[in-house]
Amino acid sequence: MVRSAKLSEIPQILNITRACAAAMIKNGIYQWNEDYPNKEAFELDIERGELYVLEEDGQIIGTIVLSTLMDEEYVPIEWLTPSNNNIYIHRVSVHPDLQGKGYAQKLMAFAENYARENKFASVRLDTFSQNKRNQKFYETRGFERLGDIFFPKQSEHPFHCYELVL
């Protein structure tokens, strides 16, 4: 079940994202670190009503942020649709112990259905250029790679921007 997150759940959420960061680092993917994602980001996500959790048997096992706010870094990208009616996906995570079981697919299906039901023109996101698994995951779902952006506090490597036109 995917539902809105609660402030009281931030410690559980951070446990998941920290486990994801450690697993990625172990595989040479320096996408997340001790600075990102952080408690403050999740608090703001909840304040805006944008953070959702995937719950299974009463346990939070994954997260996704659905935002209507376009980050400044995205402005130079030549998107496929006008930038006035889009949903942006951030901080998708599934605990590493549970990856490969279709939970990320459930989170993405939730996001895409939410976007369709709310009449958004597209779904946009970015993923780390060194994370080939994520790139394949999004491309298999029909997302089109458009251009690169940089988050210097996270990595010297670019992040690829993707869009799924609905």
C-alpha positions, 0 to 999 in steps of 0.5 A, spaced: 500 500 500 502 506 498 500 512 502 502 519 505 508 519 510 507 522 517 513 526 520 513 520 526 516 515 520 522 519 518 527 515 522 524 509 519 524 512 512 532 515 513 533 507 515 531 505 508 535 511 505 541 510 509 541 502 507 540 504 500 546 509 500 550 504 503 548 499 498 550 503 492 556 506 495 558 498 496 557 497 488 561 504 486 555 508 485 556 515 489 549 517 488 546 518 495 551 520 501 551 522 509 548 529 506 543 526 502 537 525 502 536 528 509 531 529 515 530 536 513 528 534 506 523 529 508 520 534 513 519 539 507 516 533 503 511 531 508 510 539 510 508 539 502 504 533 502 509 530 497 512 524 500 509 517 500 511 511 503 510 503 501 507 499 506 507 492 506 505 488 512 505 494 517 512 495 515 515 501 511 519 498 505 520 504 500 519 511 499 517 516 493 516 524 492 511 526 487 512 534 487 509 539 482 515 544 483 521 544 478 528 544 481 532 550 478 537 545 475 532 542 471 530 549 467 536 548 462 533 541 459 529 541 453 523 537 456 518 534 451 512 538 454 511 545 456 513 546 464 507 548 467 503 541 468 508 536 470 510 532 476 517 530 478 519 524 482 524 524 487 528 520 492 525 513 490 527 508 495 526 500 497 530 497 502 536 493 499 533 487 502 527 487 499 529 490 492 528 485 486 521 484 488 517 489 484 516 494 489 519 500 485 515 498 480 509 499 485 511 505 487 512 508 479 505 505 477 502 509 483 506 515 481 504 514 474 497 513 475 497 519 480 499 523 474 494 521 469 488 521 474 490 529 476 491 530 468 499 532 468 502 532 462 508 528 464 512 525 469 519 527 470 525 525 474 533 524 474 537 519 475 545 518 477 549 517 470 553 512 474 547 508 476 545 503 470 540 499 473 536 505 474 537 508 467 534 501 465 529 501 470 526 508 467 527 506 460 523 500 460 517 504 463 517 508 457 521 514 460 525 518 455 532 520 456 533 528 455 539 531 458 544 532 464 544 536 470 549 536 476 548 536 483 556 538 485 554 536 493 552 529 491 557 527 485 562 530 480 558 525 475 552 528 471 545 526 473 540 524 467 534 527 466 528 523 464 520 524 462 514 520 460 509 523 456 502 521 459 
